[in-house]
Amino acid sequence: MKQDIAPAQLRAARALVDWSREKLAAETGTTTRTLARLEAGETIPRASTITAIRKALEAAGVEFIPQNGGGPGVRLKD
């Protein structure tokens, strides 16, 4: 499983499931400040942080789409 999530993917994933930063922080055990910095591209997350974020959002129905010529993206699972 690829661990990288682009800042735009993270913002879009939260929007797809209508989660606030507070909700994602609670689901992942991180802080809203960390999420804000990740979404702004200001920091590189620890592997454990990005894994927790990916797992929480995937459990909520998000599918991360890798770089495929058009850039990385997200969508809701069928």
ZAPA-113930 format. One record per residue (C-alpha): x, y, z; residue in one letter. Coordinates in nm, 4 decimals. Layout:
<pts>
<pt px="X" py="Y" pz="Z" type="a"/>
...
</pts>
This chain:
<pts>
<pt px="0.0000" py="0.0000" pz="0.0000" type="m"/>
<pt px="0.1383" py="0.3366" pz="-0.0993" type="k"/>
<pt px="0.1703" py="0.5630" pz="0.2034" type="q"/>
<pt px="0.1933" py="0.9046" pz="0.0406" type="d"/>
<pt px="-0.1147" py="1.1243" pz="0.0346" type="i"/>
<pt px="-0.0873" py="1.4586" pz="-0.1417" type="a"/>
<pt px="-0.2176" py="1.7626" pz="0.0496" type="p"/>
<pt px="-0.4964" py="1.8121" pz="-0.2061" type="a"/>
<pt px="-0.5955" py="1.4450" pz="-0.1719" type="q"/>
<pt px="-0.6247" py="1.4835" pz="0.2040" type="l"/>
<pt px="-0.8431" py="1.7942" pz="0.1727" type="r"/>
<pt px="-1.0596" py="1.6283" pz="-0.0926" type="a"/>
<pt px="-1.0924" py="1.3053" pz="0.1054" type="a"/>
<pt px="-1.2181" py="1.4922" pz="0.4108" type="r"/>
<pt px="-1.4658" py="1.6812" pz="0.1941" type="a"/>
<pt px="-1.5998" py="1.3607" pz="0.0346" type="l"/>
<pt px="-1.6966" py="1.2175" pz="0.3721" type="v"/>
<pt px="-1.7877" py="1.5593" pz="0.5185" type="d"/>
<pt px="-1.5352" py="1.5334" pz="0.8016" type="w"/>
<pt px="-1.3922" py="1.8323" pz="0.9805" type="s"/>
<pt px="-1.0294" py="1.8380" pz="1.0855" type="r"/>
<pt px="-1.1544" py="1.7820" pz="1.4388" type="e"/>
<pt px="-1.3341" py="1.4614" pz="1.3356" type="k"/>
<pt px="-1.0303" py="1.3287" pz="1.1469" type="l"/>
<pt px="-0.8017" py="1.4194" pz="1.4380" type="a"/>
<pt px="-1.0266" py="1.2278" pz="1.6774" type="a"/>
<pt px="-1.0370" py="0.9261" pz="1.4456" type="e"/>
<pt px="-0.6584" py="0.9173" pz="1.4013" type="t"/>
<pt px="-0.5210" py="1.0327" pz="1.7359" type="g"/>
<pt px="-0.3447" py="1.3312" pz="1.5831" type="t"/>
<pt px="-0.4022" py="1.7033" pz="1.6230" type="t"/>
<pt px="-0.5922" py="1.9510" pz="1.4096" type="t"/>
<pt px="-0.2720" py="2.1557" pz="1.3825" type="r"/>
<pt px="-0.0868" py="1.8582" pz="1.2352" type="t"/>
<pt px="-0.3674" py="1.8030" pz="0.9852" type="l"/>
<pt px="-0.3670" py="2.1710" pz="0.8881" type="a"/>
<pt px="0.0082" py="2.1578" pz="0.8286" type="r"/>
<pt px="-0.0265" py="1.8391" pz="0.6200" type="l"/>
<pt px="-0.3078" py="1.9888" pz="0.4131" type="e"/>
<pt px="-0.0989" py="2.3005" pz="0.3501" type="a"/>
<pt px="0.2034" py="2.0933" pz="0.2493" type="g"/>
<pt px="0.4101" py="2.2430" pz="0.5304" type="e"/>
<pt px="0.5340" py="1.9159" pz="0.6759" type="t"/>
<pt px="0.6094" py="1.5569" pz="0.5850" type="i"/>
<pt px="0.4104" py="1.3209" pz="0.8068" type="p"/>
<pt px="0.5451" py="1.0294" pz="1.0019" type="r"/>
<pt px="0.4635" py="0.6925" pz="0.8508" type="a"/>
<pt px="0.2408" py="0.6091" pz="1.1481" type="s"/>
<pt px="0.0438" py="0.9325" pz="1.1039" type="t"/>
<pt px="-0.0187" py="0.8861" pz="0.7326" type="i"/>
<pt px="-0.1137" py="0.5213" pz="0.7907" type="t"/>
<pt px="-0.3692" py="0.6230" pz="1.0556" type="a"/>
<pt px="-0.5127" py="0.8916" pz="0.8261" type="i"/>
<pt px="-0.5362" py="0.6556" pz="0.5301" type="r"/>
<pt px="-0.7006" py="0.3791" pz="0.7372" type="k"/>
<pt px="-0.9578" py="0.6152" pz="0.8915" type="a"/>
<pt px="-1.0569" py="0.7714" pz="0.5605" type="l"/>
<pt px="-1.0664" py="0.4379" pz="0.3786" type="e"/>
<pt px="-1.2888" py="0.2954" pz="0.6533" type="a"/>
<pt px="-1.5201" py="0.5931" pz="0.5938" type="a"/>
<pt px="-1.5452" py="0.5012" pz="0.2243" type="g"/>
<pt px="-1.2654" py="0.6962" pz="0.0556" type="v"/>
<pt px="-1.0525" py="0.5349" pz="-0.2134" type="e"/>
<pt px="-0.7153" py="0.6961" pz="-0.2853" type="f"/>
<pt px="-0.6240" py="0.7012" pz="-0.6540" type="i"/>
<pt px="-0.2503" py="0.6989" pz="-0.7301" type="p"/>
<pt px="-0.0724" py="0.9147" pz="-0.9836" type="q"/>
<pt px="-0.1957" py="0.7868" pz="-1.3198" type="n"/>
<pt px="-0.0973" py="1.0504" pz="-1.5693" type="g"/>
<pt px="-0.3627" py="1.2934" pz="-1.4512" type="g"/>
<pt px="-0.2405" py="1.3303" pz="-1.0964" type="g"/>
<pt px="-0.3429" py="1.1628" pz="-0.7726" type="p"/>
<pt px="-0.7035" py="1.1807" pz="-0.6604" type="g"/>
<pt px="-0.9763" py="1.0404" pz="-0.4382" type="v"/>
<pt px="-1.3242" py="0.8992" pz="-0.4857" type="r"/>
<pt px="-1.5920" py="0.7263" pz="-0.2829" type="l"/>
<pt px="-1.5919" py="0.3485" pz="-0.3013" type="k"/>
<pt px="-1.8855" py="0.1844" pz="-0.4756" type="d"/>
</pts>
